[in-house]
Amino acid sequence: MVNNMTKKVYVSHSKKFNFKNELYGPLKNLNEINFIFPHEKSEKPKPSKNIIKSSSAVIAEVSYPSTAVGIEIGWADAFNVPVICLYKKNSKISSSLKIVSKNFVEYDKIEKILPEIEHILKSRGD
């Protein structure tokens, strides 16, 4: 059962890195947050646009250029769903991301920024 404290957060990313171990694994350690990992097997996949529309936030890993991530960030912006952009240290990220997000978190290992991600997500008063 999902309680009122649980936030549903969609995770968007490129397929160009080991996202299951480097992103999904560490994020699963955060409590009271229901992450939607689009590339985990599920019985009945739903269109990401509908999931994003009903989410509390979107975490977008933006270290690698990806048209799909850009589309998902655009949907989040259109639905007024806040976007948190994560990027690896020394990555060159698109400057246009500043139009759709005020939350940027640089990392060398996701595990080191989990408290910051948790704080950003829990500070939202949904």
ZASEMAR-231807 format. One record per residue: chain; residue number from 1; x, y, z of N, C-alpha, C, O, CB in turn. Coordinates in Angstrom, 3 decimals, m for minus. Glycine has a CB too. Example, Ala and Ser with C-alpha at 12.3 -4.5 7.8 and 13.67 -1.06 7.14 Angstrom:
// ZASEMAR-231807
SITE ch   i     n_xx     n_yy     n_zz    ca_xx    ca_yy    ca_zz     c_xx     c_yy     c_zz     o_xx     o_yy     o_zz    cb_xx    cb_yy    cb_zz
SITE  A   1   13.190   m5.690    7.800   12.300   m4.500    7.800   13.200   m3.300    7.800   14.236   m3.319    8.465   11.308   m4.473    9.046
SITE  A   2   12.850   m2.250    7.080   13.670   m1.060    7.140   12.900    0.030    7.870   13.409    1.138    8.039   14.084   m0.598    5.725
//
This chain:
// ZASEMAR-231807
SITE ch   i     n_xx     n_yy     n_zz    ca_xx    ca_yy    ca_zz     c_xx     c_yy     c_zz     o_xx     o_yy     o_zz    cb_xx    cb_yy    cb_zz
SITE  A   1    0.836   m1.188    0.000    0.000    0.000    0.000    0.882    1.253    0.000    1.856    1.329    0.749   m0.952   m0.003    1.221
SITE  A   2    0.548    2.201   m0.816    1.299    3.444   m0.917    0.651    4.464    0.007   m0.545    4.733   m0.100    1.346    3.965   m2.389
SITE  A   3    1.449    5.037    0.924    0.872    6.020    1.839    0.966    7.419    1.245    1.538    7.609    0.171    1.579    5.972    3.203
SITE  A   4    0.402    8.395    1.948    0.369    9.767    1.438    1.757   10.400    1.348    1.957   11.368    0.614   m0.517   10.618    2.318
SITE  A   5    2.716    9.847    2.099    4.068   10.392    2.088    4.855    9.935    0.853    5.876   10.531    0.510    4.806    9.981    3.360
SITE  A   6    4.389    8.901    0.204    5.119    8.354   m0.925    4.916    9.218   m2.161    3.792    9.566   m2.522    4.681    6.916   m1.200
SITE  A   7    6.017    9.551   m2.793    5.960   10.324   m4.027    6.263    9.413   m5.193    7.131    8.545   m5.103    6.944   11.513   m3.991
SITE  A   8    5.548    9.608   m6.290    5.810    8.851   m7.508    6.729    9.699   m8.376    6.383   10.814   m8.765    4.476    8.482   m8.266
SITE  A   9    7.913    9.150   m8.677    8.934    9.883   m9.416    9.369    9.067  m10.627    9.862    7.948  m10.485   10.147   10.208   m8.509
SITE  A  10    9.187    9.627  m11.807    9.582    8.989  m13.053   11.071    9.243  m13.284   11.550   10.358  m13.073    8.730    9.518  m14.247
SITE  A  11   11.801    8.220  m13.714   13.236    8.339  m13.958   13.496    8.243  m15.464   13.209    7.222  m16.089   14.029    7.236  m13.183
SITE  A  12   14.036    9.309  m16.032   14.313    9.390  m17.462   15.829    9.367  m17.680   16.580    9.963  m16.908   13.681   10.676  m18.082
SITE  A  13   16.270    8.681  m18.728   17.712    8.562  m18.978   17.965    8.031  m20.378   17.077    7.486  m21.034   18.374    7.643  m17.934
SITE  A  14   19.187    8.204  m20.807   19.663    7.626  m22.058   19.938    6.137  m21.835   20.096    5.688  m20.700   20.944    8.365  m22.569
SITE  A  15   19.991    5.391  m22.918   20.367    3.975  m22.832   21.875    3.797  m23.001   22.355    2.667  m23.095   19.617    3.156  m23.898
SITE  A  16   22.632    4.907  m23.039   24.056    4.858  m23.365   24.979    4.547  m22.192   26.197    4.676  m22.322   24.457    6.148  m23.952
SITE  A  17   24.430    4.142  m21.057   25.276    3.756  m19.928   24.567    2.659  m19.145   23.426    2.308  m19.447   25.594    4.983  m19.010
SITE  A  18   25.237    2.129  m18.155   24.698    1.023  m17.366   23.694    1.566  m16.344   23.960    1.571  m15.142   25.842    0.242  m16.653
SITE  A  19   22.551    2.016  m16.834   21.568    2.695  m15.987   20.996    1.797  m14.901   20.652    2.286  m13.825   20.447    3.225  m16.834
SITE  A  20   20.886    0.498  m15.153   20.312   m0.398  m14.135   21.184   m0.444  m12.894   20.661   m0.437  m11.779   20.135   m1.815  m14.698
SITE  A  21   22.496   m0.490  m13.056   23.396   m0.531  m11.899   23.782    0.855  m11.400   23.843    1.090  m10.193   24.644   m1.303  m12.249
SITE  A  22   24.042    1.775  m12.328   24.547    3.088  m11.945   23.467    4.075  m11.512   23.767    5.053  m10.827   25.307    3.668  m13.078
SITE  A  23   22.229    3.838  m11.896   21.148    4.782  m11.584   20.028    4.108  m10.791   19.710    4.529   m9.679   20.581    5.387  m12.876
SITE  A  24   19.436    3.066  m11.364   18.307    2.402  m10.708   18.703    1.833   m9.347   18.015    2.054   m8.350   17.760    1.286  m11.598
SITE  A  25   19.809    1.106   m9.314   20.239    0.458   m8.066   20.359    1.440   m6.907   19.732    1.234   m5.868   21.568   m0.236   m8.275
SITE  A  26   21.150    2.505   m7.058   21.275    3.467   m5.960   19.950    4.159   m5.598   19.672    4.357   m4.415   22.301    4.513   m6.324
SITE  A  27   19.139    4.526   m6.582   17.882    5.220   m6.271   16.930    4.339   m5.466   16.125    4.849   m4.687   17.198    5.674   m7.559
SITE  A  28   17.014    3.040   m5.647   16.141    2.130   m4.905   16.396    2.177   m3.405   15.592    1.664   m2.626   16.321    0.715   m5.407
SITE  A  29   17.512    2.788   m2.987   17.832    2.905   m1.564   17.104    4.049   m0.868   17.170    4.165    0.356   19.308    3.085   m1.394
SITE  A  30   16.409    4.896   m1.627   15.671    6.005   m1.019   14.293    5.511   m0.573   13.573    4.866   m1.336   15.534    7.200   m2.017
SITE  A  31   13.945    5.822    0.661   12.659    5.392    1.223   11.559    6.389    0.911   11.820    7.560    0.635   12.772    5.204    2.733
SITE  A  32   10.346    5.914    0.958    9.144    6.740    0.781    9.062    7.410   m0.597    8.356    8.403   m0.770    9.101    7.804    1.856
SITE  A  33    9.784    6.863   m1.562    9.706    7.385   m2.920    9.461    6.198   m3.844   10.222    5.231   m3.853   11.015    8.171   m3.320
SITE  A  34    8.398    6.291   m4.610    8.046    5.236   m5.555    8.608    5.613   m6.918    7.985    6.360   m7.672    6.497    5.021   m5.622
SITE  A  35    9.796    5.087   m7.228   10.417    5.391   m8.506    9.806    4.550   m9.609    9.553    3.359   m9.434   11.922    5.164   m8.441
SITE  A  36    9.575    5.178  m10.734    9.115    4.495  m11.937   10.332    4.386  m12.847   10.795    5.383  m13.400    7.910    5.264  m12.641
SITE  A  37   10.843    3.172  m12.997   12.004    2.909  m13.840   11.505    2.371  m15.175   11.059    1.225  m15.242   12.993    1.902  m13.157
SITE  A  38   11.567    3.162  m16.231   10.940    2.782  m17.493   11.512    1.543  m18.173   10.842    0.941  m19.012   11.034    3.906  m18.423
SITE  A  39   12.726    1.156  m17.831   13.323    0.013  m18.511   13.391   m1.231  m17.635   14.147   m2.158  m17.923   14.702    0.369  m18.983
SITE  A  40   12.606   m1.252  m16.573   12.443   m2.484  m15.815   11.244   m3.197  m16.399   10.282   m2.563  m16.833   12.266   m2.214  m14.275
SITE  A  41   11.301   m4.482  m16.407   10.185   m5.242  m16.971    8.969   m5.100  m16.072    9.064   m5.205  m14.849   10.561   m6.735  m17.145
SITE  A  42    7.838   m4.861  m16.690    6.572   m4.817  m15.966    5.561   m5.626  m16.762    5.739   m5.876  m17.954    6.079   m3.340  m15.747
SITE  A  43    4.512   m6.024  m16.089    3.515   m6.856  m16.750    2.811   m6.119  m17.873    2.626   m6.675  m18.956    2.502   m7.346  m15.749
SITE  A  44    2.421   m4.894  m17.636    1.680   m4.126  m18.626    2.255   m2.717  m18.689    1.847   m1.854  m17.911    0.162   m4.092  m18.288
SITE  A  45    3.193   m2.467  m19.596    3.793   m1.136  m19.671    2.761   m0.068  m20.046    1.895   m0.288  m20.894    4.936   m1.134  m20.684
SITE  A  46    2.874    1.075  m19.403    1.988    2.205  m19.697    2.781    3.249  m20.467    3.999    3.334  m20.317    1.384    2.815  m18.387
SITE  A  47    2.111    4.039  m21.284    2.832    5.109  m21.994    3.475    6.076  m20.995    2.827    6.519  m20.047    1.872    5.880  m22.943
SITE  A  48    4.743    6.395  m21.214    5.463    7.256  m20.274    4.808    8.623  m20.135    4.890    9.231  m19.067    6.905    7.423  m20.716
SITE  A  49    4.168    9.119  m21.171    3.517   10.433  m21.095    2.465   10.443  m19.988    2.382   11.407  m19.227    2.868   10.800  m22.453
SITE  A  50    1.666    9.390  m19.890    0.632    9.317  m18.856    1.236    9.161  m17.466    0.722    9.721  m16.498   m0.317    8.159  m19.140
SITE  A  51    2.318    8.406  m17.363    2.984    8.229  m16.073    3.577    9.555  m15.611    3.433    9.929  m14.447    4.087    7.145  m16.166
SITE  A  52    4.235   10.260  m16.508    4.840   11.549  m16.166    3.773   12.538  m15.710    3.977   13.273  m14.744    5.616   12.119  m17.367
SITE  A  53    2.649   12.558  m16.396    1.565   13.491  m16.058    1.085   13.299  m14.623    0.696   14.269  m13.972    0.391   13.313  m17.024
SITE  A  54    1.106   12.069  m14.120    0.609   11.795  m12.770    1.734   11.674  m11.737    1.497   11.230  m10.613   m0.211   10.521  m12.776
SITE  A  55    2.945   12.064  m12.109    4.085   11.958  m11.202    4.268   13.232  m10.384    3.830   14.315  m10.774    5.357   11.656  m11.988
SITE  A  56    4.928   13.072   m9.238    5.275   14.221   m8.397    6.481   14.963   m8.959    6.621   16.173   m8.783    5.560   13.766   m6.957
SITE  A  57    7.354   14.213   m9.641    8.569   14.798  m10.205    9.149   13.839  m11.236    8.760   12.675  m11.322    9.611   15.109   m9.092
SITE  A  58   10.090   14.362  m12.014   10.864   13.560  m12.954   12.335   13.763  m12.614   12.804   14.893  m12.474   10.556   13.955  m14.451
SITE  A  59   13.044   12.667  m12.485   14.500   12.732  m12.385   15.016   12.399  m13.777   14.721   11.336  m14.323   15.081   11.738  m11.274
SITE  A  60   15.788   13.319  m14.346   16.340   13.118  m15.679   17.860   13.069  m15.587   18.494   14.044  m15.184   15.881   14.240  m16.649
SITE  A  61   18.438   11.941  m15.959   19.886   11.818  m16.032   20.256   12.354  m17.410   19.918   11.752  m18.430   20.386   10.311  m15.806
SITE  A  62   20.952   13.489  m17.434   21.163   14.215  m18.693   22.628   14.265  m19.131   23.010   15.135  m19.914   20.639   15.621  m18.559
SITE  A  63   23.435   13.353  m18.640   24.851   13.323  m19.020   25.060   12.970  m20.478   26.049   13.380  m21.086   25.595   12.341  m18.160
SITE  A  64   24.131   12.209  m21.043   24.248   11.719  m22.417   23.101   12.298  m23.241   21.951   12.241  m22.806   24.235   10.153  m22.463
SITE  A  65   23.382   12.851  m24.412   22.305   13.374  m25.250   21.306   12.267  m25.610   21.694   11.149  m25.948   22.883   14.009  m26.531
SITE  A  66   20.029   12.599  m25.529   18.994   11.616  m25.842   17.721   12.338  m26.253   17.183   13.150  m25.499   18.727   10.682  m24.632
SITE  A  67   17.250   12.039  m27.441   15.997   12.632  m27.908   14.844   12.219  m27.013   13.997   13.048  m26.679   15.713   12.226  m29.356
SITE  A  68   14.792   10.955  m26.619   13.700   10.458  m25.773   13.661   11.182  m24.431   12.583   11.528  m23.947   13.847    8.950  m25.546
SITE  A  69   14.815   11.413  m23.832   14.859   12.145  m22.555   14.351   13.568  m22.772   13.603   14.091  m21.946   16.310   12.164  m21.964
SITE  A  70   14.747   14.193  m23.865   14.270   15.541  m24.167   12.758   15.598  m24.310   12.122   16.543  m23.843   14.920   16.050  m25.432
SITE  A  71   12.185   14.597  m24.951   10.727   14.538  m25.097   10.070   14.379  m23.723    9.093   15.062  m23.418   10.315   13.368  m26.035
SITE  A  72   10.604   13.480  m22.899   10.015   13.259  m21.571   10.140   14.500  m20.690    9.219   14.813  m19.937   10.686   12.064  m20.884
SITE  A  73   11.259   15.205  m20.773   11.415   16.456  m20.026   10.403   17.484  m20.534    9.832   18.229  m19.737   12.869   17.006  m20.158
SITE  A  74   10.176   17.535  m21.835    9.182   18.448  m22.402    7.780   18.141  m21.909    7.017   19.055  m21.596    9.213   18.385  m23.915
SITE  A  75    7.432   16.853  m21.835    6.119   16.482  m21.285    6.005   16.922  m19.836    4.988   17.485  m19.433    5.888   14.961  m21.394
SITE  A  76    7.044   16.668  m19.053    7.015   17.063  m17.640    6.796   18.573  m17.520    5.982   19.024  m16.714    8.331   16.649  m16.927
SITE  A  77    7.514   19.339  m18.312    7.365   20.792  m18.283    5.948   21.199  m18.674    5.363   22.080  m18.044    8.385   21.454  m19.218
SITE  A  78    5.400   20.576  m19.696    4.037   20.897  m20.147    3.000   20.580  m19.077    1.979   21.260  m18.978    3.706   20.129  m21.429
SITE  A  79    3.258   19.553  m18.279    2.324   19.149  m17.221    2.657   19.794  m15.871    2.057   19.446  m14.854    2.330   17.631  m17.076
SITE  A  80    3.608   20.732  m15.859    4.053   21.388  m14.625    4.569   20.397  m13.585    4.372   20.584  m12.385    2.917   22.196  m14.032
SITE  A  81    5.228   19.348  m14.058    5.866   18.368  m13.176    7.334   18.785  m13.059    8.023   18.891  m14.074    5.716   16.875  m13.731
SITE  A  82    7.819   19.023  m11.840    9.204   19.474  m11.694   10.212   18.430  m12.180   10.005   17.225  m12.040    9.484   19.817  m10.242
SITE  A  83   11.304   18.930  m12.751   12.359   18.075  m13.288   13.640   18.321  m12.498   14.055   19.462  m12.300   12.582   18.344  m14.810
SITE  A  84   14.252   17.237  m12.053   15.554   17.291  m11.391   16.551   16.689  m12.374   16.436   15.520  m12.742   15.553   16.516   m9.996
SITE  A  85   17.521   17.478  m12.795   18.513   17.017  m13.761   19.776   16.558  m13.035   20.401   17.327  m12.304   18.846   18.134  m14.778
SITE  A  86   20.137   15.310  m13.247   21.380   14.754  m12.717   22.364   14.647  m13.865   21.981   14.318  m14.988   21.149   13.360  m12.036
SITE  A  87   23.635   14.926  m13.589   24.631   14.763  m14.637   25.987   14.449  m14.030   26.341   14.927  m12.952   24.713   16.019  m15.508
SITE  A  88   26.737   13.625  m14.763   28.070   13.227  m14.314   29.018   14.414  m14.400   28.943   15.240  m15.311   28.605   12.044  m15.153
SITE  A  89   29.909   14.468  m13.422   30.931   15.508  m13.389   31.660   15.555  m14.728   31.984   14.515  m15.301   31.930   15.261  m12.234
SITE  A  90   31.912   16.741  m15.215   32.602   17.018  m16.488   31.771   16.707  m17.727   32.305   16.707  m18.836   33.873   16.228  m16.551
SITE  A  91   30.484   16.445  m17.567   29.617   16.252  m18.730   29.255   17.610  m19.316   29.128   18.597  m18.592   28.334   15.459  m18.347
SITE  A  92   29.091   17.648  m20.616   28.621   18.875  m21.271   27.119   18.693  m21.488   26.687   17.941  m22.361   29.390   19.156  m22.648
SITE  A  93   26.343   19.395  m20.679   24.892   19.262  m20.792   24.309   20.430  m21.571   24.911   21.500  m21.656   24.247   19.175  m19.401
SITE  A  94   23.156   20.216  m22.125   22.497   21.236  m22.933   22.095   22.434  m22.078   21.489   22.266  m21.020   21.267   20.650  m23.634
SITE  A  95   22.425   23.623  m22.524   22.055   24.839  m21.791   20.544   25.076  m21.817   20.018   25.791  m20.965   22.782   26.054  m22.380
SITE  A  96   19.845   24.487  m22.779   18.392   24.665  m22.847   17.667   23.985  m21.689   16.491   24.265  m21.455   17.865   24.125  m24.163
SITE  A  97   18.340   23.102  m20.966   17.713   22.460  m19.804   17.346   23.485  m18.731   16.426   23.261  m17.945   18.652   21.398  m19.212
SITE  A  98   18.057   24.597  m18.701   17.775   25.635  m17.700   16.404   26.264  m17.888   15.891   26.919  m16.981   18.836   26.715  m17.757
SITE  A  99   15.812   26.070  m19.048   14.465   26.588  m19.309   13.420   25.763  m18.566   12.386   26.293  m18.159   14.166   26.585  m20.822
SITE  A 100   13.684   24.471  m18.388   12.681   23.564  m17.813   13.003   23.091  m16.401   12.189   22.402  m15.787   12.527   22.371  m18.697
SITE  A 101   14.173   23.447  m15.871   14.513   23.000  m14.527   15.402   24.002  m13.815   16.223   24.684  m14.429   15.197   21.649  m14.578
SITE  A 102   15.215   24.074  m12.503   16.084   24.876  m11.650   16.927   23.966  m10.767   17.802   24.427  m10.036   15.257   25.851  m10.788
SITE  A 103   16.650   22.666  m10.846   17.342   21.693  m10.003   18.347   20.889  m10.819   17.972   20.033  m11.620   16.333   20.753   m9.330
SITE  A 104   19.649   21.180  m10.601   20.725   20.471  m11.268   21.652   19.904  m10.204   22.085   20.617   m9.299   21.495   21.401  m12.249
SITE  A 105   21.950   18.622  m10.321   22.806   17.966   m9.343   23.925   17.247  m10.090   23.681   16.320  m10.862   21.992   16.972   m8.453
SITE  A 106   25.155   17.692   m9.845   26.328   17.065  m10.453   26.799   15.940   m9.545   26.711   16.045   m8.322   27.471   18.105  m10.692
SITE  A 107   27.303   14.856  m10.147   27.773   13.728   m9.341   28.944   13.024   m9.993   29.158   13.125  m11.201   26.648   12.739   m9.109
SITE  A 108   29.700   12.309   m9.172   30.666   11.358   m9.719   30.175    9.946   m9.424   30.439    9.022  m10.192   32.093   11.590   m9.124
SITE  A 109   29.459    9.777   m8.310   28.766    8.523   m8.001   27.388    8.884   m7.448   27.279    9.721   m6.552   29.586    7.640   m6.971
SITE  A 110   26.359    8.273   m7.966   24.984    8.580   m7.547   24.833    8.423   m6.032   24.142    9.210   m5.386   23.975    7.662   m8.279
SITE  A 111   25.483    7.407   m5.478   25.347    7.136   m4.031   25.679    8.363   m3.188   25.089    8.563   m2.127   26.258    5.972   m3.621
SITE  A 112   26.611    9.178   m3.647   27.039   10.349   m2.889   25.987   11.464   m2.876   26.003   12.312   m1.984   28.335   10.880   m3.462
SITE  A 113   25.080   11.471   m3.846   24.094   12.557   m3.918   22.692   12.118   m3.505   21.748   12.900   m3.617   24.049   13.116   m5.321
SITE  A 114   22.540   10.885   m3.033   21.209   10.424   m2.623   20.565   11.339   m1.579   19.377   11.637   m1.700   21.302    9.012   m2.071
SITE  A 115   21.302   11.799   m0.554   20.666   12.709    0.418   20.139   13.993   m0.232   19.072   14.484    0.135   21.663   13.072    1.519
SITE  A 116   20.883   14.528   m1.188   20.453   15.753   m1.868   19.199   15.498   m2.709   18.274   16.310   m2.705   21.587   16.301   m2.757
SITE  A 117   19.169   14.386   m3.421   17.994   14.033   m4.216   16.786   13.861   m3.301   15.701   14.368   m3.586   18.247   12.739   m5.032
SITE  A 118   16.984   13.144   m2.208   15.891   12.911   m1.258   15.370   14.227   m0.684   14.162   14.417   m0.542   16.357   11.990   m0.119
SITE  A 119   16.290   15.131   m0.355   15.887   16.439    0.187   15.059   17.226   m0.833   14.022   17.792   m0.487   17.133   17.258    0.600
SITE  A 120   15.508   17.261   m2.073   14.775   17.992   m3.118   13.378   17.407   m3.278   12.397   18.147   m3.350   15.538   17.942   m4.470
SITE  A 121   13.285   16.070   m3.335   11.981   15.428   m3.540   11.055   15.617   m2.350    9.863   15.871   m2.526   12.163   13.946   m3.809
SITE  A 122   11.587   15.496   m1.145   10.726   15.600    0.037   10.368   17.038    0.386    9.390   17.274    1.095   11.401   14.953    1.219
SITE  A 123   11.152   18.009   m0.105   10.849   19.401    0.195    9.699   19.941   m0.637    9.154   21.007   m0.352   12.067   20.247   m0.022
SITE  A 124    9.339   19.190   m1.669    8.178   19.594   m2.480    6.921   19.314   m1.690    6.760   18.212   m1.167    8.145   18.845   m3.852
SITE  A 125    6.047   20.256   m1.589    4.830   20.123   m0.783    3.643   19.592   m1.550    2.602   20.248   m1.575    4.473   21.436   m0.196
SITE  A 126    3.749   18.438   m2.174    2.615   17.872   m2.929    1.557   17.326   m2.011    0.538   16.816   m2.477    3.085   16.774   m3.867
//
